[in-house]
Amino acid sequence: MHRNTQHLAIGRLPTNDSFPPSTRPRSRSRASTASTASAEERLQWRSHPNVATPHPDPTDENPFEDPGLALASPQVSRCEERAREGDEALGTNVQQQLACEEEEKEYHGPESERNNSSNASEKSHEPNQPDARTQAPVVSRGTTRQSVRDARDAEAHEKRKKLSFRERIRHFTWTWFCLTMATGGIANVLYTVPFRFRGIYALGCIFFILNMVLFLFNVTMISCRFYFYPRTFKASFLHPTESLFIPAAIVSFGIIFINISQYGVNEAGVGPWLQQVMIGLFWMDCGLAICFSIGIYLLMWSTTTFTISQMTPIWIFPAYPLLIIGPHAGNLAPKVQDPEIALTIILTGFVIQGIGFLVSLMIYAAFIYRLMTQKLPKESLRPGMFISVGPSGFTIAGIIMMGQQLPEVVPADFMGEANGELAGKVGMICANFVGLWLWGLALWFFFVSVGAHYSCARRGKMDFAMTWYSFIFPNTALTTSTFAIARALNGTRSIEYIGCAMTIALVCMWFFVIIMNIRAVVIRQILWPEKQEDRTEGGWKQQSAEEQQRRQRERELVDGGESTRGRAWSRARTLHRRERIAGVGGEEVVVVTPVPVPVLERSQTDAMVGRKRQWSFVRR
């Protein structure tokens, strides 16, 4: 019977009269009653079954008559060695046991667990409540085994504190491409600032070049992750959260194309070859955006089940590659010399931008419903609320820039005979009004997202995550859309001043988030097990090959024993040898003898699997 399953609360310490007499004769103790009375009472309180359980078994032996019972353990410890030396009295054993228990130091796990245990102990000592120690007697049997197990756990915890660089690379997720999205967005904002001064172009070029360096760094690191841990590649596509950030790499790619169109095409010292290259890269960007947005959503809908309580604006993220096609077309079309090609780029930008915004608009409805029924997301997910600003912001900047270019590139017979000029002007006016309409929506989501962080700012504590770059990248879209609205309204100074203030705030926020990112790497808030978007959540857990095979065998047994494939494999492993022998009366009898196929040892199969999984670059 387990003594910790039930507890009996007694207001005072039990005495010898509290326990039923034992049928076994009591041995005389050679210890002094005066010196060991309190120690004996403590031992009686901890070990006696009448205290541990409300219904004692009278057939059990009395533990007070066995001096070594309290120290009995299957493992040898320093306490047991001292208890077994000589024939000592009960009082001496009690004193030794109490001394040993004071010397033992248990491992209490991480700091969070220690805090929980301390909180629990504080609750147990509240007034008008009995002491927890008087309700749950401590059984000293097996304390040495528990201390050894705690020491082993402590050693494992210390090992977890020290991970090699290669082990930390395993947790380099797709969310790191949010860094390049934010850096490229800063370069985009600096290019659109209407108040030009000496050095602002060079500052934008610095962010542009830094963005390309960071993009190569991210590609190298995540390639190393997939090279050293090949299974993480497939797992990143199946994870319910990390898979949402795969389009971040495509968005970073598109942002670099936008920066090249801004800072490189038709600039001094650059030939017309770059213009032709960027036209080709624009079509490649369109193809990647469509394929990845459709592919990621199909993968999510076929492999993952979401609930409305788990909904965040990050669900919009697979549509982000579509949302930057409009700004890409708006920056590239004015620098293309052929009007027909420029018109084709603008019309393509309108179509793809419309797809991205309408998909995002439908997800907006789910996000509002989630806020109405489940309140705000938890604090670690609230930076992702700024992602809801991006779809409107990029759409405003894209359609206004493309609309202002329409009158210059449409032919005379566009949309009807002699309607080209009218179609271009009407398209520009419609684009301006739609942009003004969506600008209010972007501002509304911006203020909602800012207000949602009030409680976090008031507490002054918020763990870093790579989603902190949502403070920057979606708001770069709002800033460029603000400059576009000012340009559509004939350069309204007040709106331009607001855009400049937002630009300064974004640059300061970029430096702040970069510093916090470096700090998080140092203090192990990221690039650490169960710390980033690859952590176990929502019932999802990456399984090893052995775990998958074990689960497959369990499913086969549940289905009714050995599966059809297993039975076929068993028959294939057994050959049959036919022999003819002389039977009774001289007749020949055919005897079939099964001949089992030799089975490889486990070491041989492991070696074969190891050779099979090794990557070889040697040409045979």
LINNORJO-V767940 format. One record per residue. N is the residue number from 0. PHI is phi as a letter, one per 30 degrees, with the letter a starting at -180 (* if undefined). Layout:
BEGIN
n->N phi->PHI
n->N phi->PHI
END
This chain:
BEGIN
n->0 phi->*
n->1 phi->d
n->2 phi->d
n->3 phi->c
n->4 phi->d
n->5 phi->b
n->6 phi->b
n->7 phi->c
n->8 phi->d
n->9 phi->b
n->10 phi->d
n->11 phi->b
n->12 phi->d
n->13 phi->d
n->14 phi->c
n->15 phi->d
n->16 phi->d
n->17 phi->d
n->18 phi->c
n->19 phi->d
n->20 phi->d
n->21 phi->c
n->22 phi->d
n->23 phi->d
n->24 phi->d
n->25 phi->d
n->26 phi->d
n->27 phi->d
n->28 phi->c
n->29 phi->d
n->30 phi->d
n->31 phi->d
n->32 phi->d
n->33 phi->d
n->34 phi->d
n->35 phi->b
n->36 phi->d
n->37 phi->d
n->38 phi->d
n->39 phi->d
n->40 phi->d
n->41 phi->d
n->42 phi->d
n->43 phi->d
n->44 phi->d
n->45 phi->d
n->46 phi->c
n->47 phi->d
n->48 phi->d
n->49 phi->d
n->50 phi->d
n->51 phi->d
n->52 phi->b
n->53 phi->d
n->54 phi->b
n->55 phi->d
n->56 phi->c
n->57 phi->d
n->58 phi->d
n->59 phi->d
n->60 phi->d
n->61 phi->d
n->62 phi->d
n->63 phi->d
n->64 phi->c
n->65 phi->c
n->66 phi->d
n->67 phi->c
n->68 phi->d
n->69 phi->d
n->70 phi->c
n->71 phi->d
n->72 phi->a
n->73 phi->d
n->74 phi->c
n->75 phi->d
n->76 phi->b
n->77 phi->d
n->78 phi->d
n->79 phi->d
n->80 phi->d
n->81 phi->d
n->82 phi->d
n->83 phi->c
n->84 phi->d
n->85 phi->i
n->86 phi->c
n->87 phi->c
n->88 phi->d
n->89 phi->d
n->90 phi->d
n->91 phi->d
n->92 phi->d
n->93 phi->d
n->94 phi->d
n->95 phi->d
n->96 phi->d
n->97 phi->d
n->98 phi->d
n->99 phi->d
n->100 phi->d
n->101 phi->d
n->102 phi->d
n->103 phi->d
n->104 phi->b
n->105 phi->d
n->106 phi->c
n->107 phi->c
n->108 phi->i
n->109 phi->d
n->110 phi->d
n->111 phi->d
n->112 phi->d
n->113 phi->d
n->114 phi->d
n->115 phi->d
n->116 phi->d
n->117 phi->d
n->118 phi->d
n->119 phi->d
n->120 phi->d
n->121 phi->d
n->122 phi->d
n->123 phi->d
n->124 phi->c
n->125 phi->d
n->126 phi->d
n->127 phi->i
n->128 phi->b
n->129 phi->d
n->130 phi->d
n->131 phi->d
n->132 phi->d
n->133 phi->d
n->134 phi->c
n->135 phi->c
n->136 phi->d
n->137 phi->c
n->138 phi->c
n->139 phi->d
n->140 phi->d
n->141 phi->i
n->142 phi->d
n->143 phi->d
n->144 phi->d
n->145 phi->d
n->146 phi->d
n->147 phi->d
n->148 phi->d
n->149 phi->d
n->150 phi->d
n->151 phi->d
n->152 phi->d
n->153 phi->d
n->154 phi->d
n->155 phi->d
n->156 phi->d
n->157 phi->d
n->158 phi->d
n->159 phi->d
n->160 phi->d
n->161 phi->b
n->162 phi->c
n->163 phi->d
n->164 phi->d
n->165 phi->d
n->166 phi->d
n->167 phi->d
n->168 phi->d
n->169 phi->e
n->170 phi->c
n->171 phi->d
n->172 phi->c
n->173 phi->d
n->174 phi->d
n->175 phi->d
n->176 phi->d
n->177 phi->d
n->178 phi->d
n->179 phi->d
n->180 phi->d
n->181 phi->d
n->182 phi->d
n->183 phi->d
n->184 phi->d
n->185 phi->d
n->186 phi->d
n->187 phi->d
n->188 phi->d
n->189 phi->d
n->190 phi->d
n->191 phi->c
n->192 phi->d
n->193 phi->d
n->194 phi->c
n->195 phi->c
n->196 phi->b
n->197 phi->d
n->198 phi->j
n->199 phi->d
n->200 phi->d
n->201 phi->d
n->202 phi->d
n->203 phi->d
n->204 phi->d
n->205 phi->d
n->206 phi->d
n->207 phi->d
n->208 phi->d
n->209 phi->d
n->210 phi->d
n->211 phi->d
n->212 phi->d
n->213 phi->d
n->214 phi->d
n->215 phi->d
n->216 phi->d
n->217 phi->d
n->218 phi->d
n->219 phi->d
n->220 phi->d
n->221 phi->d
n->222 phi->d
n->223 phi->d
n->224 phi->e
n->225 phi->d
n->226 phi->d
n->227 phi->d
n->228 phi->b
n->229 phi->e
n->230 phi->d
n->231 phi->d
n->232 phi->d
n->233 phi->d
n->234 phi->d
n->235 phi->d
n->236 phi->d
n->237 phi->c
n->238 phi->d
n->239 phi->d
n->240 phi->c
n->241 phi->d
n->242 phi->d
n->243 phi->d
n->244 phi->c
n->245 phi->d
n->246 phi->d
n->247 phi->d
n->248 phi->d
n->249 phi->d
n->250 phi->d
n->251 phi->d
n->252 phi->d
n->253 phi->d
n->254 phi->d
n->255 phi->d
n->256 phi->d
n->257 phi->d
n->258 phi->d
n->259 phi->d
n->260 phi->d
n->261 phi->d
n->262 phi->c
n->263 phi->b
n->264 phi->d
n->265 phi->i
n->266 phi->c
n->267 phi->d
n->268 phi->i
n->269 phi->c
n->270 phi->d
n->271 phi->d
n->272 phi->d
n->273 phi->d
n->274 phi->d
n->275 phi->d
n->276 phi->d
n->277 phi->d
n->278 phi->d
n->279 phi->d
n->280 phi->d
n->281 phi->d
n->282 phi->d
n->283 phi->d
n->284 phi->d
n->285 phi->d
n->286 phi->d
n->287 phi->d
n->288 phi->d
n->289 phi->d
n->290 phi->d
n->291 phi->d
n->292 phi->d
n->293 phi->d
n->294 phi->d
n->295 phi->d
n->296 phi->d
n->297 phi->d
n->298 phi->d
n->299 phi->d
n->300 phi->d
n->301 phi->c
n->302 phi->b
n->303 phi->b
n->304 phi->c
n->305 phi->c
n->306 phi->c
n->307 phi->d
n->308 phi->d
n->309 phi->d
n->310 phi->d
n->311 phi->b
n->312 phi->d
n->313 phi->d
n->314 phi->d
n->315 phi->d
n->316 phi->e
n->317 phi->d
n->318 phi->d
n->319 phi->d
n->320 phi->e
n->321 phi->d
n->322 phi->d
n->323 phi->c
n->324 phi->d
n->325 phi->d
n->326 phi->e
n->327 phi->d
n->328 phi->d
n->329 phi->d
n->330 phi->d
n->331 phi->d
n->332 phi->e
n->333 phi->d
n->334 phi->c
n->335 phi->d
n->336 phi->d
n->337 phi->d
n->338 phi->d
n->339 phi->d
n->340 phi->d
n->341 phi->d
n->342 phi->d
n->343 phi->d
n->344 phi->d
n->345 phi->d
n->346 phi->d
n->347 phi->d
n->348 phi->d
n->349 phi->d
n->350 phi->d
n->351 phi->d
n->352 phi->d
n->353 phi->d
n->354 phi->d
n->355 phi->d
n->356 phi->d
n->357 phi->d
n->358 phi->d
n->359 phi->d
n->360 phi->d
n->361 phi->d
n->362 phi->d
n->363 phi->e
n->364 phi->d
n->365 phi->d
n->366 phi->d
n->367 phi->d
n->368 phi->d
n->369 phi->d
n->370 phi->d
n->371 phi->d
n->372 phi->c
n->373 phi->b
n->374 phi->i
n->375 phi->d
n->376 phi->d
n->377 phi->d
n->378 phi->d
n->379 phi->d
n->380 phi->c
n->381 phi->d
n->382 phi->e
n->383 phi->d
n->384 phi->d
n->385 phi->d
n->386 phi->d
n->387 phi->d
n->388 phi->d
n->389 phi->d
n->390 phi->e
n->391 phi->d
n->392 phi->d
n->393 phi->d
n->394 phi->d
n->395 phi->d
n->396 phi->d
n->397 phi->d
n->398 phi->d
n->399 phi->d
n->400 phi->d
n->401 phi->d
n->402 phi->d
n->403 phi->d
n->404 phi->c
n->405 phi->e
n->406 phi->e
n->407 phi->d
n->408 phi->c
n->409 phi->d
n->410 phi->d
n->411 phi->d
n->412 phi->c
n->413 phi->d
n->414 phi->h
n->415 phi->k
n->416 phi->d
n->417 phi->i
n->418 phi->c
n->419 phi->d
n->420 phi->d
n->421 phi->d
n->422 phi->d
n->423 phi->d
n->424 phi->d
n->425 phi->d
n->426 phi->d
n->427 phi->d
n->428 phi->d
n->429 phi->d
n->430 phi->d
n->431 phi->d
n->432 phi->d
n->433 phi->d
n->434 phi->d
n->435 phi->d
n->436 phi->d
n->437 phi->d
n->438 phi->d
n->439 phi->d
n->440 phi->d
n->441 phi->d
n->442 phi->d
n->443 phi->d
n->444 phi->d
n->445 phi->d
n->446 phi->d
n->447 phi->d
n->448 phi->d
n->449 phi->d
n->450 phi->d
n->451 phi->d
n->452 phi->c
n->453 phi->d
n->454 phi->d
n->455 phi->d
n->456 phi->d
n->457 phi->d
n->458 phi->d
n->459 phi->i
n->460 phi->b
n->461 phi->a
n->462 phi->d
n->463 phi->d
n->464 phi->b
n->465 phi->d
n->466 phi->d
n->467 phi->d
n->468 phi->d
n->469 phi->d
n->470 phi->d
n->471 phi->c
n->472 phi->d
n->473 phi->d
n->474 phi->d
n->475 phi->d
n->476 phi->d
n->477 phi->d
n->478 phi->d
n->479 phi->d
n->480 phi->d
n->481 phi->d
n->482 phi->d
n->483 phi->d
n->484 phi->d
n->485 phi->d
n->486 phi->d
n->487 phi->d
n->488 phi->c
n->489 phi->i
n->490 phi->i
n->491 phi->d
n->492 phi->d
n->493 phi->d
n->494 phi->d
n->495 phi->d
n->496 phi->d
n->497 phi->d
n->498 phi->d
n->499 phi->d
n->500 phi->d
n->501 phi->d
n->502 phi->d
n->503 phi->d
n->504 phi->d
n->505 phi->d
n->506 phi->d
n->507 phi->d
n->508 phi->d
n->509 phi->d
n->510 phi->d
n->511 phi->d
n->512 phi->d
n->513 phi->d
n->514 phi->d
n->515 phi->d
n->516 phi->d
n->517 phi->d
n->518 phi->d
n->519 phi->d
n->520 phi->d
n->521 phi->d
n->522 phi->c
n->523 phi->i
n->524 phi->d
n->525 phi->b
n->526 phi->h
n->527 phi->b
n->528 phi->e
n->529 phi->h
n->530 phi->c
n->531 phi->c
n->532 phi->d
n->533 phi->c
n->534 phi->d
n->535 phi->d
n->536 phi->a
n->537 phi->h
n->538 phi->i
n->539 phi->d
n->540 phi->a
n->541 phi->d
n->542 phi->c
n->543 phi->d
n->544 phi->d
n->545 phi->d
n->546 phi->d
n->547 phi->d
n->548 phi->d
n->549 phi->d
n->550 phi->d
n->551 phi->d
n->552 phi->d
n->553 phi->d
n->554 phi->d
n->555 phi->d
n->556 phi->d
n->557 phi->d
n->558 phi->d
n->559 phi->k
n->560 phi->j
n->561 phi->d
n->562 phi->d
n->563 phi->d
n->564 phi->d
n->565 phi->d
n->566 phi->d
n->567 phi->d
n->568 phi->d
n->569 phi->d
n->570 phi->d
n->571 phi->d
n->572 phi->d
n->573 phi->c
n->574 phi->c
n->575 phi->b
n->576 phi->c
n->577 phi->c
n->578 phi->b
n->579 phi->c
n->580 phi->b
n->581 phi->d
n->582 phi->c
n->583 phi->d
n->584 phi->i
n->585 phi->i
n->586 phi->d
n->587 phi->d
n->588 phi->c
n->589 phi->d
n->590 phi->c
n->591 phi->c
n->592 phi->c
n->593 phi->d
n->594 phi->c
n->595 phi->d
n->596 phi->d
n->597 phi->e
n->598 phi->c
n->599 phi->d
n->600 phi->d
n->601 phi->d
n->602 phi->d
n->603 phi->d
n->604 phi->d
n->605 phi->d
n->606 phi->d
n->607 phi->d
n->608 phi->d
n->609 phi->d
n->610 phi->d
n->611 phi->d
n->612 phi->d
n->613 phi->d
n->614 phi->d
n->615 phi->b
n->616 phi->c
n->617 phi->d
n->618 phi->d
n->619 phi->d
END
